[in-house]
Amino acid sequence: MVLKGVKTLISRADIAEMFVVFTRVNGVPGARGIGCVLVPGGIKGLTAKASFHTMGGEYLSEVIFDEVELPLENLVIRDNGMKRLLSAFNTQRCLNPAICLGLAEGALEQAVRYMRERSAFGQKIGDFQGMRWKVADMYIEIEAARGLLYRAAVSGDPFPDPTLAAMAKIYTNEMSIRVTSEAIQVHGGYGFTDEFAVSRFFRGTRYGSLGGGTTETLRNLVGKKLVEELDLATGCFGMGTF
């Protein structure tokens, strides 16, 4: 079989030893025509170079498949691959926010450490009520996101519940942006520099709401589920997986 096409914004493609590619097979239209093929890195016709430097410090690549010849046994899914791909996405939609959750936790810890060390107007800034409220709100949001994310992660076998995974990703992605931004605010002007890790944490969280399904796409998924499937007799309690 011969593979031809281009995919961009792929992380670590320039060092990958194997590519898992979902592609149309034999020109079959629609979702049922999508299959999955394994492509070894370095094979003739495959080009991958890091061409986009991100604000998070990572390089993303454009991958070009120029008449790449592959044996038929590399076609591991022959049809209906889109359905399997979307199921696997629900796992990614739990892994992606797990990273954001960790970044938010790290930002909170850095903020608390700074509040204990930094003095202003003759006292530690952690003694000011306004600063304490900031870290309190940060911690509340982190724990709310953790509960939703853990619930989504254990909701299904082998794949998480699609609605719960979408909800967890939306909330945790957006929470991490708010929390890391507040951590920068706690540090004042120093938070805007590279001297403290909080600026790096903030940059890292911005990818979360873009990769693995944007927050806009996932909000549409959740809204569609509610409008079309919510049983008004039982209410929202029966919507998720318990």
N, C-alpha and C positions, 0 to 999 in steps of 0.2 A: 504494500500500500504506500501511497505517496501523500505527504502532509505539506500543505502550503498555507501560509497565513502569518499574521503579525499580532502579538499581544504586548501591551505596554504596561508600565507601572508594576513590575514584578519584583518582589524583594529577593535579594540574594541569588538572582538568576545567573549572575556572572561567575558564581562559584559552585552552582548546583551540579551534581553528578547524575541526576535523573529528573525528568520533567513528567508530570502527570497532566496530560492534555485532554480536555473535553472538546470534541470537534464533531462536525457533521460527517456522517459516514454514507458513502454511496449516493449522496445527493437526496436522501430521504427527507422530505419537508417536516417542519414542526419539531416539537419536543421529542417525539419518538425516534427521530433521526439522529439524535445526539449519542455518540459513543465516547469511550475513553481509551486513550492509547498511551503507552509508556515510551518515552523518548530519552535515550541515553545522552548525557551531556557530552559535547565534543564530537557528535556524529556529523558527517558531512552534510552541509546545507543548513545547519543550525548556527545561528549567531546570537549571542547575548552579551550586551555591554551595559555597564552602569552609566546611564545618561541623564539621570535626574537626581540632584542632591536635595534632600528634604530638610525642612526646618528642624526635624528631630535628629538630624545627623546621619541618617541612613541614605544609601544610594539605591534607587529603583532603576530597573533595567527595561529596555525594549528587547523583546525576543522575536527573532525572525526565523520562520520555518520556510526555507526556500527549496521546494521540491525534495524534502527529506524522505528518503526511501527506508521503509521499515518492514520487517517480516510480519506476517499476519498474526503470529502468536503474541505480538506486542499489543494487539487490540484486545484489551481485557474486558471491556464492556461493549457489546455490539449494538445495542439499541436501548431506548428509554434511559439513557445515561443522565438526562436532565433531572429526572425524578430523584435519582440517587444523589446527584450533585446537590440538589436543594436540601435533601435530608442531611447530608454531611455539613452543609452550611449552618444548620442549627447547632451543631457541635462547635463550629468556629464562633458562632454568635454567643457562646458561653466562654470560650477561651479568650477572645478579644477583650471583653470587659474585665476578665480576671486580671489582665495586665494593667488595665486602667485602675482597677481597685487597688492593686499594689502600689501604683504611682501615687494615688490619693493618700494611702496610708503613709507612705514615705514623706509626702509633703506635710501632712499633719504632724508627724514626728519632728520634722525639721522646724516647723512653726513653734511647737511647744518648747523645743530646745532653745530656740532664739529668744522666746519670751522669758525664759528663765535666766538667760545670760545678759540680755540687753537692758540697760537702764536709761530712763529719761525722766527729767524733772525730779531727780532724787529718789526714784524707786524703780523696781523692775517693771517692765511694761506688762508683764503677766499679772500685775496687781490691778491694772485698769479693767473696769467692768466691760468696757467695749471690746477689749482684746479677748477677754475670757468668753464673751458671747460668740466671737468669731470662731474660736476653736471648738466651742460647744456645738455650734451649727455644723461645722465641718465633720465632727465625729458622728453626729446624728445622721447626716447624709451618707456617710461611709457605711454605717451599720445597716441602714435601710437598704442600700444597694447590695450589701453582702447577703442579706436575707433573701432578696428577690433573685439574686444570681445563684445562690446555692439551691433554692427551690427549683429554678429552671434546670440546673445541672443534673438533678436527681429525678427529673420528671418523666424520663422515658428510657427505654432500652430497645435498640441500641442508640437511638437519637433523642435529644431533648424535645419537649413539646414546642412546636413552632411559635405559638403565641407567647408563651412564657419566655422563650429564648429571645424573641424580639423585644419584649418589655424589659427584660434584664439588660440587654445591650443598650437600648435607648437610655434608660435611667442611669446606668453605671457610667456610660460614656459621658453623658452630660454632667453628671455629678462630679466626675474627675476633673473636668474643665473648671467647674466652679470652685472646687476645693483647692486645686493647685493655684488658681488665680488668687484666692484669698490668702494662701500661704505666701505668695509673692507680696501681697499687700501688708502682711504682718512684718515682713522684712524691710518694708519701706523701699528706699532707693536701692539698697543693697540687693533686694530681691530681683531687680532688673538686670543685675550683673551676673557674670559667670562665676563669681566668687562663692556663690551658694548654689546648692543643688536644685532649689525649687524652680528656677527658671528652666532647667533641663527637664524636670518632671512635667512642667506645663507644656513644653514643646512635644514631649512624648505622648501626652493625652490627646493631642489634636488629631492624631491619626485614627484613634479609636472610632470616632463617629463617621469616618469615611470608608474604612475597609470593612469587608464582610457584610455589606449592606448599610447604606446611609440611614441616618435617623429618620429622614423624610420617607424613604421607602418602607422602613419598618413601621412607622406610624400609620402608613396607609394599610399595611397588612393587619395591624391590630384593629384599626377602625373598621375595616371590611369584615373582620371576624365578628365584631360587636353588632354591626348593622344587620348582617345576614344571619347570624347564628345565636344571638343572645336570647335565651328563653326568659321572657318577662315574668313567668310564673315562679321560677327559681332564682332569678337575678344573677348578679355577677359571681356569686359564690360557686356556682357550678361550671364556670367558664374554664378555670385552670385545672391542672392536674394535681391532685393531692395524694 
